[in-house]
Amino acid sequence: MSNNIRTTVKIADNTGHTTLQLTKEETIQRLTSQPNTWVFADNRLVDGEFLAKADWAKVGTILMPNALVGGI
């Protein structure tokens, strides 16, 4: 069942990063609760729509660093 498939998600935080094993739904929920976050899958910058459509069995490690803001 695809709802139980988990992948490694690394979320940037004040300790460096936290590594979790999350389902697709849990990952999307984290993304929506942290709006200033970039998402990388397979070393490519992706968006929430990509994650929603991704084959979770093949998506690989997800990286969620804080978005960089320039020009301030």
N, C-alpha and C positions, 0 to 999 in steps of 0.2 A: 504494500500500500504506500503510495507516494507521500501521504501525510506524515509518515513516520521516518522518511529518509532525512538524515541529518548530514550537514557538512560543517567544516571548520569555518568559523567566523572570528576574525581578529578585529577587535574594536579598540581604537586608540583611546587612551585615558592618561591620567596624571602619573601612572606607574610605568608607562610605555605602551602596553596594550594588554587587553584581557582576551584570552582565547576561549571560545565557547563552541559547543556542538549544538547547532540550531536547525530546526525545520525551516522550510520555505516561509511558512506563515510567521514564525517567530522572528525571522530575519527581516521580513517586510515590516513587521510591527516595530522592531527596533529602529529601522530606517525612518519610519513616519514619526516616531517620537523624538528623533534627533535630526531636525531639518537642516542643520549646517554640517552635514556629513557627506563626504564623497564615498562612492562605492566602486570597488575594483573587483572584477571577476576575470580570472585568467589574465591578470596584469593589464586589463583594459578598463578604462573608466566607463561605467554603465549607469543606468538609471533604474528606478523602481519598476518600470514597465518591463525592462529586460529581465529582472529577477522574477517577476510574476509569470513570465512566459518560459523561463529557463527550465531545462530538464535537470532537476535537483540531483539526480544520480550522477550527472556528468559536470555539474557547474564548478566543482573544485573549491579551493579556498577563497573565501570572500574577505576582503580587507575593507575596513570602514574607518579611515582617518578623518580628522576634522578638516573641513574645507579651508583652504587658504584664502585670505582676503587681502587684496592689494590696493594701494592707492589711498589709504586712510592717512 
